[in-house]
Amino acid sequence: MTEGNFVDYVKVHISSGNGGKGSAHLHREKYVAKGGPDGGDGGRGGHVIVKGNKNLWTLYHFKFQRHFKAGHGEHGGKSRSTGADGTDVYMEVPLGTVVRDTETNKILFEITEDQEEKIVLEGGMGGRGNWHFRTATNQTPRYAQPGISGQDTQVTLELKVLADVGLVGFPNAGKSTLLAAMTSAKPKIADYEFTTLKPNLGIVEYRDFKSFVMADIPGIIEGAAEGKGLGHYFLRHIERNATLLFLIPADSKDISQEYNILLGELERYNPELLDKNRLVAISKCDMLDAELIEEMNEDMKEDFKDVPYLFISSVSGLGIQELKDRLWTLLNE
């Protein structure tokens, strides 16, 4: 999937159907000149329903359809015939989609299971026919209820990527290169910051035909939790990852400080992110010799005593298999 086809945020206008009118019909047949009321109820208006589809990975299809309108209910008829309900309209979304009210930004619900259905906008109720209003003193009511009108609103669909492992790091830390080295994904790779603007997903093949999904999240910068550098758009994807892999390049000025900045941004955005399993990978170690790696290892033992770390190189393959083993262990704890 190319970056341009990955759509994870879209606003959609939706309309539910009007309820049908109840009938005020009075029964008439050949030898019954003045029959009683027999008006049927109107049908309800169509609902707008959001439905989960495990085969979808993006909201791309909403680029071409931004308006969804359900059908209106049919009017009631004679002989207490109820009008047909309006046609429901379905909006299929990938798993991990959050539905918000655009005006209030309130979360309405989230779709996490395949074929899960949630009514986002109910259709109007159908009106009752005059048969319901007959009484001892008014045996031929000539009125019926009108149907209730449908509703119009705008909702925001927001996709949070569902992946086992999320790559977290500053721009240009080598996340896309690592994803390409560990999976068959082909993310855009270049020597400048913010090469990746949309998440990339790849399947990591493990031993004995086992696998797990890894997501390359766009780079985080200091101040991302406050929205700097499209921070909110990037950080929301980390919420659905089971394990976080922090990627810090070996040529960083201060590896420990860089890790703490990343951790601080996650904590400010959502403190619950710190409850996830974490692993730190020092990337671009093909630039180092064994002696320098050992020296760095000694310096890092004190700062990273609470979180596991290892040295890797996506180019030379150094530590890649060990990284897969560590991630698999974390995912299955």
N, C-alpha and C positions, 0 to 999 in steps of 0.2 A: 504493500500500500504506500503510495507516495504521500509526502507531507501535505500536499494540497488537498488530498482526499480525506484527511483526518479532520473531521469537524467535531468539536467537543462542547460547543456552546451555541445555542440557537434560540431565538424568540419566535413563538408561534401564536397566531391568532386563532381562537377556537369559538365555535357557536354551537349550542345545543338546540334541539328542535322544539317548536311550539307544541303544546298539547292540543288535541283536537276538541272541537266544540261538542257538548252533549246535544242530543236531539230532543226537540219538543213535540215529537210526533204523537198523534192520537190514533188509536187503533180503528181501522175501518175495513169492513169486508161486506160481502153482498147482503147478508141479512143482519148485520150489526151496524146500525146507523150512527150510534154514538158510543163507541167503545172507549175504554179508559186509556190512560197514558201508556205508551210502550216505547218511548224514546230511549235509545241506548247511549252508553257513555262514549266519550271521545277517547281515542288512543293517546298514550303518553308520547311526548316528543323524544327523539333519539338522544342517547347519551354520547358524550365524547369520552372514549376509553383509551387509556395507555396500557400497552401490552408488552411484556418482556419477550425478547427473541435472542436466544443464545448464539444464533448464527450472525448477528450483527455486531460490529466492532466500533462503529462510529455513527454519528448523527448526520452523515453526509447526505442521505436521501432527503433531509429536510431543507437542503439548499434550494430544491426545486419545487417544494410545496410548503408554503408558510401559512396557509389558511385551511382549516378543517371545519366543515359544517355538517351537522347531523340532520336527518330528515325530520319533517313535521309529522305529528300524529294525525290520523284520519278522523273525520267527524263521525259521531255516532249515527246510527240509522234506525229505521223502524223495527218493530218486533224485538226490541231490546238488543239490537245488534251493536256490539262494541266496535268502534273504529280500530283499525290496525295501528300498532305502535310505529312510531317513526324509526327509520333505519339508523342503527348505531354506527358511529364512525370510529375506527380503530387507528391508533398511532403506535406503530411498532418501534421499540427502542432497544438498544443494547443493554445488557445487564450492568448495573452500576449507575444508571441514569437517575438523577435527582430532578424532581419537578418542583418548580417554585412559582409563586404568584409574582409576576413581573412588577406589579405596582408596589407591593409591600415587601417583596424579597423574602417572604415567608416560605419555608419548605413545606410543601403539601404532602409529599410522600416520596419514597425511593423504590425503584424496581430492582430487585436483586435475584429473582428466580425466573427460570424459563417458563413462558406461558402465563406468568402472573398478570392479573388484570386489575386495574384500579380505575374507578370512574373519576375523571378529573372535572367534569361538568355535567350535571344531571339535566335531562330533558324536562320540559314543563309537564305537569300532570294534566291528564285529559279531564274535561268538564263532565259532570254527571248529567244524565238524561232526566227528562221530566218524570220518569217512572219512580225515581227516588223521592219525589216531592209530593206524592199523593197523600192526602190525609182524609179523615172522616168528614171534614168540613170543606175540603177542596179536592174533589175527586178527579178533576180534570185540569191539573196545572198546565198552563200553556207557556211555561218558561223552563229553561235549562241553563246549566252553568257553561260559561265560555271556558275554553282551555287556558291554562297558565302559559304565559310566554316563555320561550327559552332564554338562555343567558349568553352574553358575549363577554369574553375576557381574553387576556394575553398571558401566556405562561412561558417560562424560561426553562428549557431543557439543558441540563448540565451533566456531562458525562465525567465520571471519576473512574479512571482506568482500573480494571480488576486484574492484578498481576500478583504472582507469588513474591517476586523480588523487585524492589524499586531502586534504581540507581540515583544516588543523591550526591551532588557535588557542585562546585563553582563552574561557570562556563569554561570551556576548553580544558576540562580535567581529564578528558579521554573516555567519557562515558559511551559515546557512540562507537568509538573504536573497540571498546571492550565488548559491547553488544554484538558487533559484527564478528568479533573473534570467537565468541561463545555460542552464537546462534547463526542461522542462515539469513537473518535480517540484513537489509542493505541500507542502513541509515545514511543520511548525508554527512560526510566527514570533511572538515576543512580546518585550516589553522587560523581560525578567528572565533571570537566569542559569539555566543548565541547562534551557532550554526543550526542547532536544533531548536525549533520553535513549537513543535508538536511532539507529544510522546510517541516513541517507537516501541513496538512490542516484538519480542522474539522468543522462540521456544528453545530452551537449553536441553539438549539430549544428554541424559545421564546414563549410568551403567544399567545393564539388564533391561533396556528399552524403557526406562523411566524418564520422565521429563518434568520440567517446570517452566513457568512463564516469567520472563524478565522484562521490565519496562525501563526504557531510557527516558528519564524525566528531563525536560529542559533545565538548563543551569540556574541555580539559585544565587542571588547576590545579596549582600548585606542590605537590610531594609525590605526584603521580600515580603515579610509578614505584614508590613504596612501597605503592601501593594506596589512597591517600587520594582521596576523592571518586569511588569506583568506577573508579580509574585503570586497573587491570589489564583491566577489562572494555572500556574505551574504547581503550586503547593497542594491544591485540592486532589491531584492525582496520587499523591503519596498516601492519602488517607486509606486507600483500599489495598495497600501492599502489606503482605504478612511480615516480610523481612526487609529491612533497609540496608543497602550496601553503600557505605560512604566511600567515595572515590576521591583521593587526594594525590596530586602528582608529586613525585619524588623531588622535583626541583622547586617545590613550594618554599617560601621564605620561612614559614613556621607551621609545620604540619599540625601540631597540637592546637594552635590558635585557630587555624582554618577549620578544624573539626569542631571546635567549640562555637565558632560563629555559625556554622551550619546547624548545629544542635540548638543554638539559641533561637534561630529563625523558626525552626520547627516547633519549638516550645511556645513561642509567641503566637504562632498561627493556631496551633491546637496542642495543648499539653499532653493529650492522650497519645500523640505520636511517639512520645518517649517510652511508652510501654511496649513498643514493638521490639522484636529482636534486631540487634544491630551488629554489623561487621564492618571493619575499616580495611580498605585495600589501598596500599600505596602503589600508584600506577607509574608507568614510564620508567620502570627500574632497569630497562635495557641500557640506560645511560650510566648505570652504576656498576662497579665491579664488586666481587664477593666481599672484599674487605670493607668497603664503604657501607654495604648493606648491613654487615654485622655491627659496624660502629653505630649506624642509625638505629638498629634494633636495640642496642644497649641504652641509647638515649631515650627511646620511646617507652621502655618498660614501665617507668614510673608514671608517665602521663596517661598511658593506655592500660592501666592495670585492671580497669573495670569493663573493658570492651576488647574482644579479640581483634587481632589485626594480622595482616600478612603482606608480603611484597609480591607484586605481579608485573608482568609486561604483556600487553596485548599483542605487541609486535613479535617478540621472540618466543612467546608462549610460557614464559617463566611463571610458575605458580598458578596457572590457569586450572589444571586438574585439581590441585589442592583447594582452590577457590570453589569449584563445583562441589567438592566433598563437604566443605564447611557449610556452604549454603544449604545443601541437602539435609545435613544434620540439623541446622537451625529450623528448617521448614518442617521437620518431622519430630521436633521436641514435644 
